[in-house]
Amino acid sequence: MARPTGEARRFVELLEQADVGRYGGDYLKTWECSAEEIRGLAYAARALEELHRANVSVRAFDTGLAVSNFRDKSTRTRNAFSSAASMLGLQVEHFDEQASQVGHGETTRETAAMLSFAAEVLGI
């Protein structure tokens, strides 16, 4: 297996020093995040990018589900989510509101709460 690059290690060290405190949380309302939390997110993204370039596995799950619920038809967003979920070892399911109870009056929040019991990651 490939070894992490010095650049990846540098971003991991910066992430370890950052006061992020978002474990188990989300980034739905980034305007409520502190500058340090956003910096921590950028450090994590750069570390993952460098590890990927160095061909170092960042697989965090042996199995699991990642559900995407993107209302716009953005190919880049959908594929970026799918690629990231796959890199972590997750199977991706693209949620279709029209083929669900959302199409019959259930709120997106209610549906997301239900899906969160079955999924490791929700992309909204």
Backbone as ProteinMPNN parsed JSONL, in Angstrom:
{"seq_chain_A": "MARPTGEARRFVELLEQADVGRYGGDYLKTWECSAEEIRGLAYAARALEELHRANVSVRAFDTGLAVSNFRDKSTRTRNAFSSAASMLGLQVEHFDEQASQVGHGETTRETAAMLSFAAEVLGI", "coords_chain_A": {"N_chain_A": [[0.836, -1.179, 0.0], [0.454, 2.263, -0.683], [2.225, 5.054, 0.761], [1.374, 7.849, 2.892], [1.834, 11.188, 1.698], [4.143, 13.869, 2.472], [2.798, 16.261, 2.277], [0.111, 15.518, 2.675], [0.305, 14.619, 5.315], [0.89, 17.038, 6.547], [-1.545, 18.475, 6.292], [-3.21, 16.815, 7.768], [-2.079, 17.121, 10.305], [-2.6, 19.874, 10.689], [-5.385, 19.746, 10.748], [-5.754, 18.205, 13.069], [-4.956, 20.06, 14.965], [-6.851, 22.006, 14.713], [-9.801, 23.548, 16.03], [-12.398, 21.992, 15.63], [-14.797, 20.394, 16.232], [-17.077, 19.194, 14.992], [-17.725, 16.569, 14.781], [-19.946, 14.0, 14.117], [-21.804, 15.829, 13.454], [-23.123, 18.234, 11.094], [-22.866, 20.089, 7.998], [-24.874, 21.683, 7.053], [-25.777, 24.28, 7.522], [-23.677, 26.351, 6.872], [-23.145, 28.985, 7.453], [-23.473, 29.184, 10.129], [-21.25, 28.057, 11.161], [-18.049, 28.302, 12.726], [-15.117, 30.22, 11.779], [-12.891, 28.664, 12.23], [-13.952, 26.077, 12.142], [-14.686, 25.893, 9.452], [-12.151, 26.173, 8.3], [-11.041, 23.791, 9.283], [-12.582, 21.932, 7.875], [-11.673, 22.479, 5.288], [-8.984, 21.698, 5.614], [-9.344, 18.95, 6.053], [-10.427, 18.205, 3.574], [-8.262, 18.804, 1.871], [-6.323, 17.052, 2.902], [-7.517, 14.563, 2.315], [-7.543, 14.778, -0.472], [-4.782, 14.809, -1.053], [-4.031, 12.288, -0.047], [-5.497, 10.655, -1.752], [-4.248, 11.279, -4.204], [-1.793, 10.13, -3.659], [-2.429, 7.54, -3.8], [-3.403, 6.274, -1.502], [-5.479, 4.393, 0.479], [-8.526, 5.534, 1.809], [-10.618, 4.317, 2.843], [-13.292, 4.026, 4.943], [-15.432, 2.513, 5.65], [-16.634, -0.82, 5.623], [-18.961, -1.659, 4.574], [-22.087, -0.142, 3.759], [-24.46, 2.579, 3.404], [-24.891, 5.438, 1.386], [-26.916, 8.13, 0.942], [-28.172, 10.237, -1.515], [-29.842, 13.298, -1.937], [-30.493, 15.371, -4.031], [-31.949, 18.151, -5.28], [-31.619, 19.739, -7.541], [-30.5, 19.246, -10.917], [-27.785, 18.739, -11.066], [-25.019, 17.454, -12.524], [-22.308, 17.429, -11.799], [-22.388, 17.796, -8.965], [-23.835, 15.524, -8.085], [-22.184, 13.443, -9.052], [-19.751, 14.032, -7.77], [-20.47, 13.612, -5.11], [-21.107, 10.87, -5.24], [-18.602, 9.805, -5.96], [-17.025, 10.513, -3.723], [-18.382, 9.093, -1.686], [-18.014, 6.481, -2.582], [-15.225, 6.333, -2.423], [-14.962, 6.246, 0.319], [-16.007, 3.785, 0.828], [-18.723, 3.284, 0.63], [-21.982, 2.374, -0.6], [-23.967, 3.975, -3.034], [-27.123, 5.527, -3.1], [-29.421, 7.156, -5.025], [-31.816, 9.312, -4.1], [-35.171, 9.545, -5.03], [-37.552, 11.857, -5.041], [-40.066, 11.884, -6.239], [-40.793, 9.24, -6.395], [-41.386, 8.527, -3.845], [-42.676, 8.978, -0.472], [-42.504, 11.688, -0.174], [-43.497, 12.784, -2.444], [-46.113, 12.505, -1.82], [-46.786, 14.234, 0.194], [-45.196, 13.993, 2.522], [-42.695, 15.606, 4.435], [-39.446, 16.82, 3.416], [-37.658, 16.904, 5.51], [-38.748, 14.993, 7.313], [-38.458, 12.693, 5.759], [-35.66, 12.641, 5.46], [-34.926, 12.218, 8.128], [-35.921, 9.628, 8.521], [-34.412, 8.214, 6.599], [-31.895, 8.549, 7.678], [-31.606, 6.613, 9.593], [-30.972, 4.341, 8.21], [-28.81, 4.958, 6.66], [-25.31, 5.791, 6.377], [-24.386, 8.215, 5.54], [-25.884, 11.24, 4.494], [-26.549, 13.122, 1.682], [-27.489, 16.274, 0.982]], "CA_chain_A": [[0.0, 0.0, 0.0], [1.211, 3.508, -0.769], [2.369, 5.788, 2.017], [0.947, 9.244, 2.787], [2.849, 12.167, 1.349], [4.39, 14.903, 3.485], [1.737, 17.258, 2.14], [-1.071, 14.963, 3.342], [0.587, 14.653, 6.762], [0.809, 18.443, 6.998], [-2.95, 18.84, 6.441], [-3.749, 16.029, 8.89], [-1.613, 17.797, 11.52], [-3.373, 21.108, 10.823], [-6.736, 19.344, 11.139], [-5.699, 17.786, 14.474], [-4.801, 21.258, 15.789], [-8.022, 22.876, 14.549], [-10.907, 23.359, 16.973], [-13.502, 21.769, 14.696], [-15.974, 20.053, 17.025], [-18.235, 18.877, 14.154], [-17.892, 15.124, 14.694], [-21.344, 13.615, 14.298], [-22.653, 16.948, 13.062], [-23.277, 18.435, 9.661], [-22.492, 21.391, 7.454], [-26.019, 22.195, 6.305], [-25.848, 25.734, 7.704], [-22.276, 26.753, 7.016], [-23.086, 30.341, 8.007], [-23.448, 29.051, 11.584], [-19.954, 27.475, 11.528], [-16.969, 29.255, 12.99], [-14.052, 30.239, 10.765], [-12.013, 27.525, 12.531], [-14.621, 24.872, 11.65], [-14.57, 25.902, 7.986], [-10.739, 25.863, 8.032], [-10.884, 22.36, 9.538], [-13.181, 21.236, 6.736], [-10.738, 22.638, 4.16], [-7.825, 20.841, 5.898], [-9.758, 17.556, 5.82], [-10.553, 18.022, 2.122], [-6.913, 18.786, 1.27], [-5.661, 15.807, 3.311], [-8.108, 13.493, 1.504], [-7.071, 14.96, -1.844], [-3.378, 14.385, -1.123], [-3.994, 10.842, 0.144], [-6.0, 10.078, -3.006], [-3.166, 11.424, -5.193], [-0.716, 9.204, -3.303], [-3.002, 6.2, -3.9], [-3.569, 5.737, -0.154], [-6.892, 4.135, 0.731], [-9.163, 6.223, 2.938], [-11.846, 3.553, 3.055], [-13.691, 4.082, 6.349], [-16.554, 1.597, 5.84], [-16.614, -2.076, 4.88], [-20.257, -1.689, 3.915], [-22.933, 0.952, 4.225], [-25.248, 3.289, 2.404], [-24.853, 6.897, 1.293], [-28.112, 8.54, 0.2], [-28.141, 11.616, -2.016], [-31.135, 13.911, -2.228], [-30.174, 16.644, -4.662], [-33.123, 18.566, -6.053], [-31.241, 20.22, -8.868], [-30.023, 18.183, -11.808], [-26.355, 18.974, -11.232], [-24.217, 16.257, -12.765], [-21.081, 17.516, -11.005], [-22.695, 17.58, -7.548], [-24.216, 14.115, -7.909], [-21.015, 12.591, -9.273], [-18.77, 14.301, -6.713], [-20.971, 12.903, -3.928], [-20.951, 9.43, -5.495], [-17.177, 9.5, -5.93], [-16.573, 10.599, -2.33], [-18.974, 7.976, -0.945], [-17.329, 5.275, -3.038], [-13.877, 6.381, -1.873], [-15.071, 5.866, 1.73], [-16.472, 2.405, 0.902], [-20.18, 3.254, 0.729], [-22.852, 2.207, -1.769], [-24.76, 5.198, -3.195], [-28.515, 5.463, -3.547], [-29.935, 8.483, -5.357], [-33.196, 9.378, -3.643], [-36.104, 10.143, -5.991], [-38.712, 12.349, -4.29], [-41.318, 11.555, -6.922], [-41.094, 7.826, -6.172], [-41.398, 8.331, -2.397], [-43.771, 9.631, 0.244], [-42.375, 13.136, -0.338], [-44.452, 13.104, -3.506], [-47.469, 12.396, -1.268], [-46.976, 15.168, 1.295], [-44.206, 13.886, 3.596], [-41.687, 16.65, 4.271], [-38.075, 16.364, 3.172], [-37.066, 16.706, 6.834], [-39.228, 13.703, 7.809], [-37.829, 11.654, 4.945], [-34.233, 12.604, 5.821], [-34.83, 11.587, 9.451], [-36.133, 8.196, 8.323], [-33.261, 7.678, 5.867], [-30.69, 8.595, 8.51], [-31.494, 5.363, 10.354], [-30.447, 3.303, 7.332], [-27.643, 5.437, 5.911], [-24.165, 6.357, 7.094], [-24.215, 9.581, 5.047], [-26.949, 11.844, 3.682], [-26.122, 14.295, 0.919], [-28.684, 17.083, 0.673]], "C_chain_A": [[0.883, 1.245, 0.0], [1.232, 4.211, 0.589], [1.924, 7.231, 1.823], [2.116, 10.167, 2.454], [3.041, 13.138, 2.507], [3.299, 15.955, 3.465], [0.465, 16.78, 2.839], [-0.882, 15.008, 4.852], [0.444, 16.062, 7.318], [-0.641, 18.842, 7.22], [-3.624, 18.057, 7.563], [-3.336, 16.685, 10.206], [-2.371, 19.102, 11.749], [-4.798, 20.806, 11.279], [-6.772, 18.942, 12.614], [-5.599, 18.984, 15.409], [-6.023, 22.164, 15.744], [-9.092, 22.53, 15.582], [-12.182, 23.209, 16.161], [-14.789, 21.446, 15.438], [-17.213, 19.713, 16.217], [-18.479, 17.375, 14.05], [-19.331, 14.751, 15.023], [-22.318, 14.713, 13.919], [-22.76, 17.067, 11.558], [-22.813, 19.832, 9.284], [-23.639, 21.968, 6.632], [-26.119, 23.712, 6.379], [-24.437, 26.254, 7.946], [-22.141, 28.149, 7.61], [-23.102, 30.312, 9.534], [-22.122, 28.465, 12.079], [-18.954, 28.586, 11.807], [-15.95, 29.19, 11.849], [-13.125, 29.042, 10.971], [-12.64, 26.219, 12.03], [-14.53, 24.772, 10.13], [-13.123, 25.603, 7.579], [-10.488, 24.367, 8.226], [-11.445, 21.526, 8.408], [-12.255, 21.306, 5.52], [-9.49, 21.779, 4.371], [-8.158, 19.379, 5.624], [-9.848, 17.269, 4.327], [-9.186, 17.938, 1.464], [-6.165, 17.508, 1.645], [-6.193, 14.642, 2.491], [-7.626, 13.566, 0.058], [-5.631, 14.461, -2.0], [-3.247, 12.875, -0.939], [-4.464, 10.124, -1.121], [-4.916, 10.138, -4.088], [-2.039, 10.431, -4.95], [-1.188, 7.754, -3.353], [-3.085, 5.494, -2.544], [-5.065, 5.575, 0.091], [-7.374, 4.92, 1.948], [-10.509, 5.57, 3.244], [-12.146, 3.503, 4.552], [-14.797, 3.079, 6.671], [-16.329, 0.33, 5.026], [-17.89, -2.223, 4.067], [-21.072, -0.522, 4.455], [-23.563, 1.68, 3.058], [-25.048, 4.792, 2.522], [-26.034, 7.303, 0.413], [-27.963, 9.987, -0.23], [-29.559, 12.069, -2.324], [-30.86, 15.31, -2.769], [-31.32, 17.033, -5.579], [-32.769, 19.092, -7.433], [-30.662, 19.062, -9.668], [-28.527, 18.312, -12.077], [-25.582, 17.665, -11.363], [-22.963, 16.268, -11.902], [-21.332, 17.218, -9.535], [-22.985, 16.112, -7.285], [-22.993, 13.201, -8.044], [-19.919, 12.817, -8.237], [-19.177, 13.569, -5.437], [-20.755, 11.398, -4.085], [-19.488, 9.009, -5.404], [-16.65, 9.504, -4.5], [-17.112, 9.433, -1.51], [-18.281, 6.67, -1.308], [-15.919, 5.194, -2.455], [-13.872, 5.951, -0.402], [-15.6, 4.451, 1.924], [-17.979, 2.251, 0.989], [-20.846, 3.036, -0.62], [-23.745, 3.446, -1.85], [-26.155, 4.879, -3.706], [-28.965, 6.893, -3.804], [-31.431, 8.498, -5.06], [-34.055, 10.129, -4.658], [-37.37, 10.555, -5.241], [-40.039, 11.952, -4.926], [-41.745, 10.107, -6.682], [-41.159, 7.502, -4.681], [-42.618, 9.009, -1.785], [-43.671, 11.153, 0.177], [-43.341, 13.61, -1.419], [-45.889, 13.065, -3.026], [-47.651, 13.24, -0.013], [-46.001, 15.054, 2.453], [-43.144, 14.952, 3.375], [-40.314, 16.039, 4.019], [-37.379, 16.087, 4.498], [-37.476, 15.352, 7.421], [-38.565, 12.549, 7.061], [-36.352, 11.515, 5.299], [-34.044, 11.939, 7.176], [-34.978, 10.078, 9.326], [-34.922, 7.56, 7.633], [-32.007, 7.634, 6.729], [-30.53, 7.342, 9.357], [-30.842, 4.266, 9.527], [-29.122, 3.687, 6.674], [-26.541, 5.938, 6.837], [-24.014, 7.841, 6.768], [-25.438, 9.996, 4.263], [-26.368, 13.056, 2.982], [-27.355, 15.056, 0.492], [-28.252, 18.34, -0.052]], "O_chain_A": [[1.944, 1.259, 0.624], [0.371, 3.988, 1.44], [2.069, 7.787, 0.734], [3.246, 9.939, 2.885], [2.207, 13.219, 3.409], [2.915, 16.482, 4.51], [-0.19, 17.564, 3.526], [-1.795, 15.387, 5.586], [-0.062, 16.256, 8.424], [-0.953, 19.482, 8.224], [-4.511, 18.58, 8.237], [-4.149, 16.795, 11.124], [-2.746, 19.407, 12.881], [-5.353, 21.531, 12.105], [-7.709, 19.294, 13.331], [-6.102, 18.933, 16.531], [-6.214, 22.996, 16.63], [-9.263, 21.37, 15.955], [-12.954, 24.157, 16.013], [-15.78, 22.16, 15.284], [-18.323, 19.922, 16.707], [-19.358, 16.95, 13.301], [-19.865, 15.133, 16.064], [-23.53, 14.543, 14.05], [-22.514, 16.103, 10.832], [-22.424, 20.636, 10.131], [-23.412, 22.658, 5.638], [-26.503, 24.358, 5.405], [-24.055, 26.558, 9.076], [-21.114, 28.461, 8.214], [-22.779, 31.315, 10.17], [-21.895, 28.386, 13.287], [-19.005, 29.661, 11.208], [-15.926, 28.241, 11.066], [-12.628, 28.468, 10.002], [-11.924, 25.345, 11.542], [-14.322, 23.687, 9.587], [-12.891, 24.864, 6.622], [-9.797, 23.746, 7.418], [-10.851, 20.519, 8.021], [-12.075, 20.317, 4.811], [-8.984, 21.19, 3.416], [-7.356, 18.652, 5.037], [-9.401, 16.22, 3.864], [-8.969, 17.095, 0.593], [-5.454, 16.938, 0.816], [-5.413, 13.816, 2.017], [-7.336, 12.542, -0.56], [-5.308, 13.772, -2.967], [-2.43, 12.245, -1.612], [-3.894, 9.106, -1.511], [-4.694, 9.161, -4.803], [-1.406, 9.948, -5.889], [-0.442, 6.842, -2.994], [-2.868, 4.286, -2.443], [-5.829, 6.526, -0.076], [-6.707, 4.959, 2.982], [-11.406, 6.185, 3.819], [-11.343, 2.995, 5.334], [-15.071, 2.821, 7.843], [-15.887, 0.392, 3.879], [-17.892, -2.839, 3.001], [-20.753, 0.019, 5.513], [-23.247, 1.435, 1.894], [-25.037, 5.345, 3.621], [-26.136, 6.866, -0.733], [-27.664, 10.86, 0.586], [-30.362, 11.328, -2.891], [-30.98, 16.303, -2.051], [-31.625, 16.326, -6.54], [-33.528, 18.913, -8.385], [-30.37, 18.005, -9.108], [-28.059, 18.028, -13.18], [-25.508, 16.874, -10.422], [-22.59, 15.241, -11.335], [-20.575, 16.469, -8.919], [-22.431, 15.526, -6.355], [-22.8, 12.293, -7.237], [-19.226, 11.871, -7.866], [-18.336, 12.977, -4.76], [-20.275, 10.735, -3.165], [-19.177, 7.966, -4.83], [-15.912, 8.601, -4.106], [-16.376, 8.844, -0.719], [-17.995, 5.85, -0.437], [-15.47, 4.124, -2.044], [-12.899, 5.363, 0.071], [-15.644, 3.958, 3.051], [-18.468, 1.193, 1.384], [-20.332, 3.462, -1.654], [-24.23, 3.917, -0.821], [-26.337, 4.072, -4.618], [-28.902, 7.741, -2.914], [-32.209, 7.784, -5.692], [-33.697, 11.224, -5.091], [-38.169, 9.703, -4.85], [-41.022, 11.711, -4.225], [-42.932, 9.788, -6.759], [-41.005, 6.345, -4.29], [-43.475, 9.541, -2.491], [-44.654, 11.843, 0.446], [-43.924, 14.69, -1.322], [-46.791, 13.53, -3.722], [-48.572, 12.993, 0.767], [-45.973, 15.943, 3.304], [-42.731, 15.18, 2.238], [-40.059, 14.886, 4.368], [-36.596, 15.143, 4.603], [-36.635, 14.639, 7.968], [-38.163, 11.554, 7.664], [-35.845, 10.4, 5.425], [-33.098, 11.173, 7.358], [-34.236, 9.329, 9.962], [-34.464, 6.491, 8.038], [-31.149, 6.774, 6.532], [-29.421, 7.037, 9.797], [-30.224, 3.357, 10.081], [-28.398, 2.82, 6.185], [-26.804, 6.439, 7.931], [-23.572, 8.627, 7.606], [-25.972, 9.223, 3.468], [-25.764, 13.918, 3.619], [-28.174, 14.547, -0.272], [-29.092, 19.166, -0.408]]}, "name": "protein", "num_of_chains": 1, "seq": "MARPTGEARRFVELLEQADVGRYGGDYLKTWECSAEEIRGLAYAARALEELHRANVSVRAFDTGLAVSNFRDKSTRTRNAFSSAASMLGLQVEHFDEQASQVGHGETTRETAAMLSFAAEVLGI"}
